Every structure is written in structure tokens, then in C-alpha cells.
């Protein structure tokens, strides 16, 4: 089973992380698209949704762009994921494809619900300030992967400039 974000969630997280990495700077959509390898035509929809959810603020004009609507330490990974993908919840039985004789839950319901609650708790406890700091550590070669978070089994090809591009103020953190 793959536990990954959909395209909308992926692009939303990348866009917010790019803006957090350039804290205090207004970021143009084309800059975000180029640095984070997001199609610019789709990014406009992503950014509009993040503005609508109060995560970003858009500033119009030649010197405009996008900024975080509040400090990065107050924006959680859960807020961005749910803004993009909708609430993380268990609306239907995870066992699909056979008859179900249970009214409100099946034997899998309790452990699956607990796993989702743990996921939500972890995402809610992770801020974009922390993620931006990790980007700086990765760029500096000082990030140590925790033992309970194994590395990717498959490499992820990246075409953009990527997440290691972090504002100078972050590199010293």
C-alpha cells in the first residue's frame, strides 16, 4: 500500500514549503513553479486554494506575489494537506469488495481509525518552520535521518531546483 499525497496535495505542500523557505520574500508563481517543478498553469489553482484556506496571502502588482498568511511555525502540514486533499477521515469501510455484515464498524475499523488518528496527530504536530529548517539542514549536509523514518526505497527524480534552495536566514538555524 502506498501512503502518498495526491497531485494537489503534493503541489500544495511544495508551494508552501518554497514560500516558507524564502520567509519574508514575496514569491511569484513562476518562481515557485520553476524551483519546485510544478506546472505553472496548475499552480495558479493550487495557490488560489491556499489563499482561500487562509494559508497564503496574495499581493497584486508588479512587486506582488505570495507570502504565508501567518508565521511558518503556525502552519501545520495537516492544514495544508487537508486544504488540498480534504479532511483525513474514515467515511466508509476499508474492506470494499465483499459483503459486510456489520452496521457501524468491521473488525478492521478500530485499528484503521487509530492509524488515521496517529497520522493526523503527526501531521498536525509538524510545522512548516520545522520543514524549512530540515531543508536548510539537508542543503548543508547536516540533516540526520531519524531511525524511525527509513529512507525512500525508490529514488525520486527531481527536475526543479528543489527544496534545498533556502533563504540565507534559514541556513544559519
C-alpha positions as YAML, in Angstrom:
chain: A
units: angstrom
residues:
- id: 1
  name: UNK
  ca: [0.00, 0.00, 0.00]
- id: 2
  name: UNK
  ca: [1.31, 3.42, -0.89]
- id: 3
  name: UNK
  ca: [0.76, 6.23, 1.59]
- id: 4
  name: UNK
  ca: [1.36, 9.27, -0.59]
- id: 5
  name: UNK
  ca: [-0.26, 12.56, -1.40]
- id: 6
  name: UNK
  ca: [-2.34, 13.15, -4.48]
- id: 7
  name: UNK
  ca: [-1.04, 15.63, -7.04]
- id: 8
  name: UNK
  ca: [-2.97, 18.54, -5.49]
- id: 9
  name: UNK
  ca: [-1.62, 17.76, -2.02]
- id: 10
  name: UNK
  ca: [1.92, 17.27, -3.31]
- id: 11
  name: UNK
  ca: [1.95, 20.58, -5.19]
- id: 12
  name: UNK
  ca: [0.35, 22.41, -2.25]
- id: 13
  name: UNK
  ca: [2.96, 21.15, 0.22]
- id: 14
  name: UNK
  ca: [5.79, 22.01, -2.19]
- id: 15
  name: UNK
  ca: [4.41, 25.51, -2.82]
- id: 16
  name: UNK
  ca: [4.02, 26.32, 0.89]
- id: 17
  name: UNK
  ca: [7.45, 24.90, 1.64]
- id: 18
  name: UNK
  ca: [9.01, 27.07, -1.07]
- id: 19
  name: UNK
  ca: [7.39, 30.18, 0.38]
- id: 20
  name: UNK
  ca: [8.43, 29.17, 3.92]
- id: 21
  name: UNK
  ca: [11.99, 28.64, 2.68]
- id: 22
  name: UNK
  ca: [12.02, 32.22, 1.41]
- id: 23
  name: UNK
  ca: [10.47, 33.69, 4.54]
- id: 24
  name: UNK
  ca: [9.65, 37.35, 4.28]
- id: 25
  name: UNK
  ca: [10.01, 37.41, 0.48]
- id: 26
  name: UNK
  ca: [7.07, 37.64, -1.88]
- id: 27
  name: UNK
  ca: [7.25, 34.71, -4.25]
- id: 28
  name: UNK
  ca: [5.96, 34.89, -7.81]
- id: 29
  name: UNK
  ca: [4.10, 31.84, -9.07]
- id: 30
  name: UNK
  ca: [6.65, 31.34, -11.87]
- id: 31
  name: UNK
  ca: [9.48, 31.29, -9.27]
- id: 32
  name: UNK
  ca: [7.65, 28.69, -7.19]
- id: 33
  name: UNK
  ca: [6.82, 26.64, -10.29]
- id: 34
  name: UNK
  ca: [10.41, 26.65, -11.50]
- id: 35
  name: UNK
  ca: [12.01, 25.92, -8.16]
- id: 36
  name: UNK
  ca: [9.57, 23.22, -7.12]
- id: 37
  name: UNK
  ca: [8.90, 21.66, -10.55]
- id: 38
  name: UNK
  ca: [5.18, 22.41, -10.56]
- id: 39
  name: UNK
  ca: [3.33, 23.16, -13.82]
- id: 40
  name: UNK
  ca: [2.67, 26.91, -13.67]
- id: 41
  name: UNK
  ca: [-0.81, 26.62, -15.22]
- id: 42
  name: UNK
  ca: [-1.87, 24.25, -12.43]
- id: 43
  name: UNK
  ca: [-0.02, 26.16, -9.73]
- id: 44
  name: UNK
  ca: [-2.39, 29.13, -10.05]
- id: 45
  name: UNK
  ca: [-5.28, 26.90, -8.93]
- id: 46
  name: UNK
  ca: [-3.20, 25.48, -6.08]
- id: 47
  name: UNK
  ca: [-2.18, 28.94, -4.84]
- id: 48
  name: UNK
  ca: [-5.76, 30.28, -5.10]
- id: 49
  name: UNK
  ca: [-6.97, 27.35, -2.97]
- id: 50
  name: UNK
  ca: [-4.26, 28.02, -0.35]
- id: 51
  name: UNK
  ca: [-5.26, 31.71, -0.25]
- id: 52
  name: UNK
  ca: [-8.91, 30.68, 0.13]
- id: 53
  name: UNK
  ca: [-7.97, 28.46, 3.10]
- id: 54
  name: UNK
  ca: [-6.03, 31.27, 4.82]
- id: 55
  name: UNK
  ca: [-2.62, 29.65, 4.42]
- id: 56
  name: UNK
  ca: [-1.25, 32.16, 1.90]
- id: 57
  name: UNK
  ca: [-1.84, 35.81, 1.13]
- id: 58
  name: UNK
  ca: [-1.68, 37.11, -2.44]
- id: 59
  name: UNK
  ca: [-0.31, 40.59, -3.10]
- id: 60
  name: UNK
  ca: [-1.19, 42.03, -6.51]
- id: 61
  name: UNK
  ca: [1.00, 44.19, -8.69]
- id: 62
  name: UNK
  ca: [4.49, 44.16, -10.21]
- id: 63
  name: UNK
  ca: [6.16, 43.76, -6.83]
- id: 64
  name: UNK
  ca: [3.48, 41.37, -5.60]
- id: 65
  name: UNK
  ca: [3.49, 37.67, -5.07]
- id: 66
  name: UNK
  ca: [2.58, 35.13, -2.41]
- id: 67
  name: UNK
  ca: [3.51, 35.12, 1.26]
- id: 68
  name: UNK
  ca: [2.49, 33.00, 4.21]
- id: 69
  name: UNK
  ca: [-0.69, 34.31, 5.85]
- id: 70
  name: UNK
  ca: [0.82, 33.63, 9.28]
- id: 71
  name: UNK
  ca: [4.22, 32.58, 10.62]
- id: 72
  name: UNK
  ca: [5.53, 29.22, 9.36]
- id: 73
  name: UNK
  ca: [5.54, 27.92, 12.95]
- id: 74
  name: UNK
  ca: [1.73, 28.29, 12.95]
- id: 75
  name: UNK
  ca: [1.08, 26.47, 9.66]
- id: 76
  name: UNK
  ca: [0.88, 22.72, 10.05]
- id: 77
  name: UNK
  ca: [1.42, 20.04, 7.47]
- id: 78
  name: UNK
  ca: [-2.09, 18.78, 8.31]
- id: 79
  name: UNK
  ca: [-3.63, 22.17, 7.47]
- id: 80
  name: UNK
  ca: [-2.01, 22.25, 4.04]
- id: 81
  name: UNK
  ca: [-2.76, 18.60, 3.25]
- id: 82
  name: UNK
  ca: [-6.40, 18.95, 4.28]
- id: 83
  name: UNK
  ca: [-6.75, 22.25, 2.38]
- id: 84
  name: UNK
  ca: [-5.65, 20.42, -0.74]
- id: 85
  name: UNK
  ca: [-6.99, 16.91, -0.31]
- id: 86
  name: UNK
  ca: [-9.91, 17.38, 2.09]
- id: 87
  name: UNK
  ca: [-10.24, 16.06, 5.63]
- id: 88
  name: UNK
  ca: [-8.43, 12.88, 6.58]
- id: 89
  name: UNK
  ca: [-11.25, 10.69, 7.83]
- id: 90
  name: UNK
  ca: [-12.75, 7.24, 7.61]
- id: 91
  name: UNK
  ca: [-16.14, 7.63, 5.91]
- id: 92
  name: UNK
  ca: [-16.59, 4.08, 4.67]
- id: 93
  name: UNK
  ca: [-15.39, 0.60, 5.46]
- id: 94
  name: UNK
  ca: [-11.82, -0.07, 4.32]
- id: 95
  name: UNK
  ca: [-12.90, -3.57, 3.31]
- id: 96
  name: UNK
  ca: [-14.51, -2.98, -0.07]
- id: 97
  name: UNK
  ca: [-15.48, -5.68, -2.47]
- id: 98
  name: UNK
  ca: [-17.31, -8.17, -0.33]
- id: 99
  name: UNK
  ca: [-20.43, -8.35, 1.77]
- id: 100
  name: UNK
  ca: [-20.34, -6.53, 5.10]
- id: 101
  name: UNK
  ca: [-22.48, -7.83, 7.94]
- id: 102
  name: UNK
  ca: [-21.53, -5.10, 10.39]
- id: 103
  name: UNK
  ca: [-23.65, -1.99, 10.84]
- id: 104
  name: UNK
  ca: [-21.25, 0.63, 12.21]
- id: 105
  name: UNK
  ca: [-17.85, -0.99, 12.01]
- id: 106
  name: UNK
  ca: [-15.99, -4.09, 10.97]
- id: 107
  name: UNK
  ca: [-13.07, -5.75, 12.77]
- id: 108
  name: UNK
  ca: [-10.63, -3.55, 10.79]
- id: 109
  name: UNK
  ca: [-12.37, -0.28, 11.71]
- id: 110
  name: UNK
  ca: [-10.76, 0.23, 15.12]
- id: 111
  name: UNK
  ca: [-7.09, -0.30, 14.14]
- id: 112
  name: UNK
  ca: [-7.57, 1.67, 10.91]
- id: 113
  name: UNK
  ca: [-9.21, 4.55, 12.78]
- id: 114
  name: UNK
  ca: [-6.34, 4.58, 15.29]
- id: 115
  name: UNK
  ca: [-3.77, 4.60, 12.48]
- id: 116
  name: UNK
  ca: [-5.52, 7.57, 10.83]
- id: 117
  name: UNK
  ca: [-5.64, 9.39, 14.18]
- id: 118
  name: UNK
  ca: [-1.88, 8.83, 14.61]
- id: 119
  name: UNK
  ca: [-1.24, 10.14, 11.09]
- id: 120
  name: UNK
  ca: [-3.32, 13.25, 11.74]
- id: 121
  name: UNK
  ca: [-1.54, 13.84, 15.05]
- id: 122
  name: UNK
  ca: [1.89, 13.63, 13.38]
- id: 123
  name: UNK
  ca: [0.89, 15.95, 10.53]
- id: 124
  name: UNK
  ca: [-0.69, 18.40, 12.97]
- id: 125
  name: UNK
  ca: [2.48, 18.41, 15.07]
- id: 126
  name: UNK
  ca: [4.70, 19.22, 12.08]
- id: 127
  name: UNK
  ca: [5.03, 22.88, 11.11]
- id: 128
  name: UNK
  ca: [6.44, 24.48, 8.01]
- id: 129
  name: UNK
  ca: [9.02, 26.19, 10.20]
- id: 130
  name: UNK
  ca: [10.36, 22.72, 11.09]
- id: 131
  name: UNK
  ca: [10.20, 21.55, 7.48]
- id: 132
  name: UNK
  ca: [12.03, 24.65, 6.27]
- id: 133
  name: UNK
  ca: [14.73, 24.07, 8.88]
- id: 134
  name: UNK
  ca: [15.11, 20.48, 7.67]
- id: 135
  name: UNK
  ca: [15.52, 21.82, 4.12]
- id: 136
  name: UNK
  ca: [18.38, 24.01, 5.33]
- id: 137
  name: UNK
  ca: [19.97, 21.06, 7.13]
- id: 138
  name: UNK
  ca: [19.64, 18.86, 4.04]
- id: 139
  name: UNK
  ca: [21.23, 21.58, 1.90]
- id: 140
  name: UNK
  ca: [24.07, 21.94, 4.42]
- id: 141
  name: UNK
  ca: [24.57, 18.18, 4.65]
- id: 142
  name: UNK
  ca: [23.84, 18.16, 8.38]
- id: 143
  name: UNK
  ca: [20.41, 16.51, 8.42]
- id: 144
  name: UNK
  ca: [20.36, 13.12, 10.14]
- id: 145
  name: UNK
  ca: [17.50, 10.84, 9.19]
- id: 146
  name: UNK
  ca: [15.85, 9.54, 12.38]
- id: 147
  name: UNK
  ca: [15.96, 5.74, 12.79]
- id: 148
  name: UNK
  ca: [12.14, 5.53, 12.84]
- id: 149
  name: UNK
  ca: [11.93, 7.23, 9.41]
- id: 150
  name: UNK
  ca: [13.66, 4.98, 6.87]
- id: 151
  name: UNK
  ca: [14.93, 6.41, 3.60]
- id: 152
  name: UNK
  ca: [12.91, 6.08, 0.39]
- id: 153
  name: UNK
  ca: [13.25, 2.65, -1.20]
- id: 154
  name: UNK
  ca: [12.96, 4.16, -4.68]
- id: 155
  name: UNK
  ca: [14.73, 7.33, -5.80]
- id: 156
  name: UNK
  ca: [12.54, 10.34, -6.57]
- id: 157
  name: UNK
  ca: [13.59, 12.15, -9.75]
- id: 158
  name: UNK
  ca: [13.57, 15.94, -9.39]
- id: 159
  name: UNK
  ca: [13.68, 18.39, -12.24]
- id: 160
  name: UNK
  ca: [13.23, 21.68, -10.40]
- id: 161
  name: UNK
  ca: [15.84, 23.44, -8.35]
- id: 162
  name: UNK
  ca: [14.21, 21.70, -5.41]
- id: 163
  name: UNK
  ca: [13.79, 22.17, -1.74]
- id: 164
  name: UNK
  ca: [17.43, 22.75, -0.79]
- id: 165
  name: UNK
  ca: [17.13, 26.36, -2.01]
- id: 166
  name: UNK
  ca: [16.61, 28.02, 1.37]
- id: 167
  name: UNK
  ca: [16.77, 31.68, 2.36]
- id: 168
  name: UNK
  ca: [20.07, 32.73, 3.98]
- id: 169
  name: UNK
  ca: [18.41, 33.29, 7.37]
- id: 170
  name: UNK
  ca: [17.41, 29.61, 7.43]
- id: 171
  name: UNK
  ca: [20.88, 28.27, 6.66]
- id: 172
  name: UNK
  ca: [22.23, 29.51, 9.97]
- id: 173
  name: UNK
  ca: [19.45, 27.92, 12.03]
...
